[in-house]
């Protein structure tokens, strides 16, 4: 009989782990079960950092996001408005997405300027979110199953995809969601509200998630909490709705100068063919619920918190939002795994024997699934020696980009962007809006020649002359001739 799986909830020390004697050594103290979540988070932090930093060293950036966020955070670090020229010359990033939380990285960026600071910070935030998942699972199921649940979450496909994707503000949502939902499971209602409220500063749509967490608290505590808790939960739900409405209707339009929210255009195209296909929606839902929870999370009201994020993604006609790539599923992972923890606790004592047995085996099953899937996910790359090597072509491209002087204006595409945003004013290629930059830096994987790239520069800026400076590692650099 598995006593760890059937014993009632209690202190972690009652879960089969020997207490550390008062005279125990420091090494013995470090082996205490209470420290398991922190050691696991530390290991995963190292792995996440290795994945993202090594990819950056190889110049394998996936999009312009890392450059955009570096421009905004660099502005914050110098006590300026968060301008991201990659979104358009002089564009205030708060007019694109309402994510003032990224200003928290400004002091660290000021001390350690460069894109790696953002990547390391993201890895840390993702790793910290492992702590509450592991901790509450160990509290309810025992040390071993708690660690398995933490491993399953830390290696989950949604987390790995997001770690592999440059930098994004949703990294801040991960620990906030995890700590908030841990508090819900432990019935620490005020802590849950305090952890969830700051989500409105991470991204404008997360106010809806805050509102749903308020509803979940109401569902969980309606029969046994005092009136004050119920009122605060209702207030949290209202706060989330109001915060999102203000961000979408007032704050973002006020900062972008256009008087609107640009992403509304991705919600209604008027084209039926642009709506999400049923098979794509079902496939995404299957990935969210099957390998992560075996569908058992459907028994927990915590799962309601996935609805706002899945809702705006599936309503959109932007195909990138629909699937399982990039970072879009990351914020779902803390929700589904903590919903699973809650569902296992609800189900393992079920009078239906099959359900109790199924629930007790879920920590092992989801950990095995996450480990197995890792063979086709970004962390597997850490087993490949070339992951740690900076190709000679990239080193040559870096030397070429290093010839561009500090504070120069540069028009660039993915690749050169994150090499330059820390020291130059960088625009997205084709979006300088009348500005003729000092330099153009383009990574051309198609193998275009110097003459072809120079001709392209003439198309971009017919009133300026650009001289081809050099090419290395598929990166071309052109310099504007004449007075500046």
C-alpha positions in Angstrom: 0.0 0.0 0.0 1.3 3.4 -0.9 1.0 5.4 2.3 2.3 8.6 0.7 -0.5 8.5 -1.8 -3.3 7.8 0.7 -2.3 9.6 3.8 -4.3 12.8 4.6 -2.7 16.1 4.0 -0.2 17.2 6.6 3.1 18.8 7.2 5.8 18.0 4.7 7.9 16.4 7.5 5.2 13.7 7.9 5.6 12.5 4.4 8.1 9.8 5.0 11.2 12.1 5.1 13.4 11.8 8.2 13.7 15.0 10.2 17.1 16.6 10.3 18.6 16.2 13.8 19.4 19.4 15.7 23.1 18.4 15.5 23.0 17.6 11.8 25.6 18.9 9.5 25.0 21.7 7.0 25.0 19.2 4.2 22.2 17.3 5.9 20.2 20.5 6.3 20.5 21.2 2.6 18.8 17.8 2.0 15.6 18.8 3.8 12.4 18.2 1.8 11.4 21.8 2.3 14.3 22.8 0.1 13.4 20.5 -2.8 11.4 23.1 -4.8 14.3 25.6 -4.6 17.0 23.1 -5.7 14.8 22.0 -8.6 14.2 25.7 -9.6 17.9 26.3 -9.5 18.7 23.4 -11.8 15.9 24.4 -14.2 17.2 28.0 -14.1 20.6 26.8 -15.3 19.0 24.7 -18.1 16.7 27.5 -19.2 19.5 30.0 -19.3 21.7 27.6 -21.3 19.0 27.1 -23.9 18.2 30.8 -24.5 21.7 32.3 -24.1 23.3 29.7 -26.4 20.7 30.2 -29.1 21.3 34.0 -28.8 25.1 33.4 -29.2 24.4 31.4 -32.4 22.3 34.4 -33.8 19.2 32.2 -34.0 16.7 34.7 -32.8 13.2 33.9 -33.8 11.7 37.4 -34.0 12.2 41.0 -33.2 10.8 40.8 -29.7 14.1 40.6 -27.9 15.2 43.8 -29.6 11.9 45.6 -28.9 12.0 44.8 -25.2 15.6 45.7 -24.9 14.9 49.1 -26.4 12.0 49.7 -23.9 14.0 48.5 -20.9 17.1 50.4 -22.0 14.9 53.5 -22.0 13.6 52.7 -18.5 17.1 52.2 -17.3 18.0 55.7 -18.4 14.8 57.2 -16.8 13.2 57.8 -20.2 9.9 56.9 -21.7 9.9 53.3 -23.0 10.5 54.0 -26.7 10.9 51.0 -29.0 11.9 52.4 -32.4 11.5 48.9 -33.9 7.7 49.4 -33.6 8.1 52.7 -35.4 10.3 55.7 -34.9 9.6 57.1 -31.4 6.9 54.5 -30.6 6.1 54.2 -26.9 5.9 50.5 -26.1 2.9 51.2 -23.7 0.9 52.1 -26.8 1.4 48.6 -28.1 1.0 46.4 -25.0 0.4 47.6 -21.5 3.4 45.9 -19.8 4.9 48.4 -17.3 6.1 45.4 -15.2 9.2 45.2 -17.5 10.5 48.4 -15.9 11.5 46.1 -13.0 14.4 44.9 -15.1 15.8 48.5 -15.6 18.1 48.5 -12.6 19.7 45.2 -13.6 20.0 46.3 -17.2 21.7 49.5 -16.2 24.4 47.4 -14.4 24.5 44.6 -17.0 23.4 46.2 -20.3 22.7 43.8 -23.2 20.1 41.3 -24.4 21.6 38.5 -22.2 20.3 40.3 -19.1 16.7 39.9 -20.4 17.2 36.3 -21.3 18.7 35.4 -17.9 15.9 37.3 -16.2 13.3 35.4 -18.2 14.9 32.1 -17.3 14.9 33.1 -13.6 11.2 34.0 -13.6 10.3 30.8 -15.3 12.3 28.8 -12.8 10.8 30.6 -9.8 7.3 29.5 -11.0 8.4 25.9 -10.4 8.6 26.5 -6.7 4.9 26.9 -5.8 3.9 24.0 -8.1 6.4 21.6 -6.5 5.8 22.9 -3.0 2.0 22.5 -2.9 2.2 19.1 -4.7 4.7 17.9 -2.0 2.5 19.3 0.7 -0.5 17.3 -0.6 1.0 14.1 -2.0 4.5 13.7 -0.4 8.0 14.5 -1.3 8.5 12.2 -4.2 5.3 13.0 -6.0 5.8 16.7 -5.3 9.2 16.5 -7.1 7.7 14.6 -10.0 5.0 17.2 -10.4 7.6 20.0 -10.3 9.7 18.2 -12.9 6.6 17.6 -15.1 5.8 21.3 -15.0 9.4 22.5 -15.4 9.9 20.3 -18.5 6.4 20.9 -19.9 6.3 21.7 -23.6 4.6 25.1 -23.1 7.4 26.2 -20.8 10.2 24.9 -23.0 8.7 26.6 -26.1 8.6 29.9 -24.3 12.1 29.7 -22.9 13.3 29.0 -26.4 11.5 32.1 -27.7 13.7 35.2 -27.2 12.2 37.4 -24.4 8.6 38.2 -23.7 6.7 40.0 -20.9 4.7 36.9 -20.1 7.7 35.7 -18.1 6.5 37.9 -15.2 3.0 36.2 -15.3 4.5 32.7 -14.7 5.4 33.1 -11.0 2.5 35.4 -10.3 0.0 32.8 -11.6 1.8 29.9 -9.9 1.9 31.6 -6.4 -1.7 32.8 -6.8 -3.1 29.4 -7.6 -1.0 27.7 -5.0 -2.6 30.0 -2.5 -6.1 29.1 -3.8 -5.4 25.4 -3.3 -4.2 26.1 0.2 -7.2 28.3 0.9 -5.1 31.3 1.6 -7.6 33.7 0.0 -5.9 37.0 0.7 -2.5 35.8 -0.5 -4.2 34.5 -3.7 -5.7 37.9 -4.4 -2.4 39.7 -3.7 -0.5 37.5 -6.0 -3.0 37.7 -8.8 -3.7 41.4 -8.8 -0.3 42.5 -10.3 -1.0 40.4 -13.4 -2.8 43.5 -14.8 0.6 45.2 -15.1 2.0 42.3 -17.2 -0.3 42.5 -20.2 -3.6 44.0 -20.9 -5.5 40.7 -21.5 -4.5 39.3 -18.1 -7.0 41.4 -16.3 -9.6 38.9 -17.6 -7.5 36.1 -16.0 -7.5 38.1 -12.7 -11.2 38.3 -12.9 -11.6 34.6 -13.4 -9.3 33.9 -10.4 -11.6 36.0 -8.4 -14.5 33.9 -9.6 -12.6 30.7 -8.7 -12.0 32.0 -5.2 -15.7 32.6 -4.9 -16.5 29.1 -6.0 -14.0 27.6 -3.6 -14.8 29.6 -0.5 -18.5 30.5 -0.9 -19.7 28.0 1.8 -17.0 28.5 4.4 -15.4 31.9 4.1 -16.5 35.0 5.9 -18.4 37.8 4.1 -15.2 39.9 3.9 -13.4 37.3 1.8 -16.4 37.0 -0.5 -16.6 40.7 -1.0 -12.9 40.9 -1.7 -13.2 38.1 -4.3 -16.0 39.9 -6.0 -13.8 43.1 -5.9 -10.9 41.2 -7.4 -13.1 40.0 -10.3 -14.4 43.5 -10.9 -10.8 44.9 -10.6 -9.6 42.6 -13.3 -12.4 43.5 -15.7 -12.0 47.2 -15.1 -8.2 47.1 -15.4 -8.4 45.3 -18.8 -11.0 47.7 -20.0 -9.0 50.7 -19.1 -5.8 49.3 -20.6 -7.5 48.5 -23.9 -9.8 51.5 -24.2 -7.8 54.3 -22.5 -4.2 53.7 -21.6 -2.9 52.0 -24.8 -4.7 54.3 -27.2 -3.5 57.3 -25.2 0.1 56.2 -25.5 0.1 55.2 -29.2 -1.4 58.5 -30.4 -3.7 56.6 -32.8 -6.6 56.5 -30.4 -7.1 52.8 -30.8 -5.8 49.3 -29.9 -4.0 47.9 -32.9 -4.7 44.3 -32.1 -8.4 44.6 -32.5 -7.7 44.2 -36.2 -6.6 40.7 -35.6 -9.8 39.8 -33.9 -12.3 40.5 -36.7 -11.2 40.2 -40.3 -14.6 39.6 -41.8 -13.1 36.6 -43.6 -14.6 33.2 -42.5 -11.5 31.5 -43.9 -9.4 33.4 -41.3 -11.1 31.8 -38.3 -9.4 29.0 -36.5 -10.1 25.5 -38.1 -11.8 23.1 -35.7 -9.1 20.5 -36.0 -6.4 23.1 -35.1 -8.4 24.2 -32.0 -8.9 20.6 -30.9 -5.2 19.8 -31.5 -4.1 22.8 -29.3 -6.6 21.9 -26.6 -5.4 18.3 -26.7 -1.8 19.4 -26.2 -2.8 21.7 -23.4 -4.7 19.0 -21.5 -3.5 15.5 -22.4 0.3 15.3 -21.9 0.1 17.8 -19.0 -2.9 16.5 -17.0 -4.3 13.4 -18.7 -7.6 15.4 -18.8 -7.9 15.1 -15.0 -7.6 18.9 -14.6 -11.1 19.2 -16.0 -12.3 18.3 -12.5 -10.8 21.4 -11.0 -12.4 24.9 -11.1 -8.9 26.3 -11.4 -8.9 25.3 -15.0 -11.4 28.1 -15.7 -8.4 30.5 -15.6 -7.3 29.2 -19.1 -10.4 30.5 -20.8 -9.5 34.2 -21.3 -6.1 33.4 -22.9 -7.5 30.6 -25.1 -10.5 32.8 -25.9 -8.7 35.7 -27.4 -6.3 33.4 -29.2 -9.0 31.3 -30.8 -11.1 34.4 -31.7 -8.2 36.0 -33.5 -7.5 35.4 -37.2 -3.7 35.5 -36.6 -2.6 31.9 -37.3 0.5 32.2 -35.0 -1.9 32.5 -32.0 -3.7 29.2 -32.7 -1.0 26.5 -32.3 1.6 25.3 -29.9 4.7 27.2 -31.1 6.5 30.1 -29.5 5.4 31.6 -26.1 1.6 31.7 -26.4 0.9 28.6 -24.3 3.3 29.5 -21.4 0.8 31.2 -19.2 -1.5 28.1 -19.5 1.1 25.8 -18.0 1.0 27.0 -14.3 -2.8 27.0 -14.5 -3.2 23.5 -15.9 -0.6 21.9 -13.6 -2.0 23.5 -10.5 -5.5 22.5 -11.7 -4.1 19.0 -11.9 -2.7 19.2 -8.4 -6.1 20.3 -7.2 -7.9 17.6 -9.2 -5.6 14.9 -7.9 -6.3 15.9 -4.4 -10.1 15.9 -5.1 -10.0 12.6 -6.9 -7.6 10.3 -5.1 -10.2 9.6 -2.3 -13.1 9.2 -4.7 -15.5 6.3 -3.9 -15.0 5.4 -7.6 -11.9 3.2 -7.3 -10.8 3.6 -10.8 -10.7 7.4 -10.5 -8.8 7.4 -7.2 -6.2 5.0 -8.7 -5.9 7.1 -11.9 -5.4 10.3 -9.8 -2.7 8.7 -7.6 -0.7 7.8 -10.6 -0.9 11.2 -12.4 2.3 12.7 -10.9 4.3 9.8 -12.3 2.5 9.8 -15.6 2.8 13.5 -16.4 6.5 13.5 -15.3 7.1 10.6 -17.7 5.3 12.4 -20.5 7.3 15.6 -20.0 10.6 13.8 -20.0 9.6 11.7 -23.0 8.5 14.8 -25.0 11.7 16.6 -24.1 13.5 14.5 -26.8 11.8 16.7 -29.4 11.8 20.0 -27.4 14.4 22.7 -26.9 16.1 21.3 -23.8 17.2 18.3 -25.8 19.5 20.6 -27.6 21.7 20.8 -24.5 22.8 17.3 -25.2 24.2 18.3 -28.6 27.8 19.7 -28.5 27.2 22.2 -31.3 24.7 24.0 -29.1 27.5 25.4 -27.0 29.7 26.4 -30.0 29.5 29.8 -31.6 29.9 29.3 -35.3 32.8 31.0 -37.0 30.3 32.6 -39.4 28.5 34.2 -36.5 31.8 35.5 -34.9 32.6 37.0 -38.3 29.2 38.7 -38.5 29.6 40.0 -35.0 33.0 41.6 -36.0 31.3 43.2 -39.0 28.4 44.6 -36.9 31.0 45.8 -34.4 32.2 48.3 -37.1 29.0 50.2 -36.8 29.7 53.0 -34.3 27.7 53.5 -31.1 24.7 55.7 -31.2 24.4 55.3 -35.0 20.9 54.8 -36.5 20.5 51.4 -38.1 17.8 49.7 -40.1 17.9 46.0 -39.5 16.0 42.7 -39.6 16.0 39.6 -37.3 19.6 38.6 -36.5 21.4 41.9 -36.4 18.7 43.5 -34.3 19.6 42.1 -30.9 23.3 42.7 -31.6 22.7 46.5 -32.0 19.8 47.6 -29.8 22.0 48.0 -26.7 24.1 50.7 -28.3 22.4 52.0 -31.5 19.1 53.4 -32.5 17.6 50.5 -34.4 14.6 50.5 -36.8 12.8 47.6 -38.4 13.6 47.1 -42.0 11.1 49.0 -44.2 9.6 51.0 -41.3 11.8 54.0 -40.8 9.0 56.4 -41.9 11.1 58.8 -43.8 14.2 58.6 -41.7 17.3 57.6 -43.7 19.4 55.6 -41.2 23.2 55.8 -41.1 23.5 52.1 -41.6 21.5 49.1 -42.9 22.2 45.6 -41.5 20.5 42.6 -43.0 20.8 38.9 -42.4 20.1 37.3 -45.8 19.8 33.5 -45.5 18.7 33.3 -49.1 22.2 34.2 -50.1 21.6 37.5 -51.9 24.7 39.1 -53.3 26.1 42.5 -52.3 24.7 44.0 -55.5 21.2 42.7 -54.8 21.3 44.0 -51.2 22.5 47.4 -52.4 19.6 47.5 -54.9 17.2 46.6 -52.1 18.6 49.6 -50.1 17.9 51.9 -53.0 14.3 50.6 -53.0 14.0 51.4 -49.3 15.6 54.8 -49.6 15.5 56.1 -53.2 16.8 59.5 -52.1 19.9 58.2 -50.4 23.1 56.4 -51.5 24.3 53.4 -49.5 27.7 51.8 -49.9 28.1 48.1 -49.2 30.6 47.8 -46.4 31.0 44.0 -46.1 29.3 40.7 -45.7 30.0 38.0 -43.1 27.9 35.0 -42.0 25.0 36.0 -44.3 25.0 39.5 -42.6 25.4 42.5 -44.9 26.2 46.0 -43.7 25.7 49.1 -45.8 26.7 52.7 -44.9 24.9 55.8 -46.0 27.2 58.1 -48.0 27.2 61.9 -47.9 26.7 64.3 -45.0 24.7 63.4 -41.9 
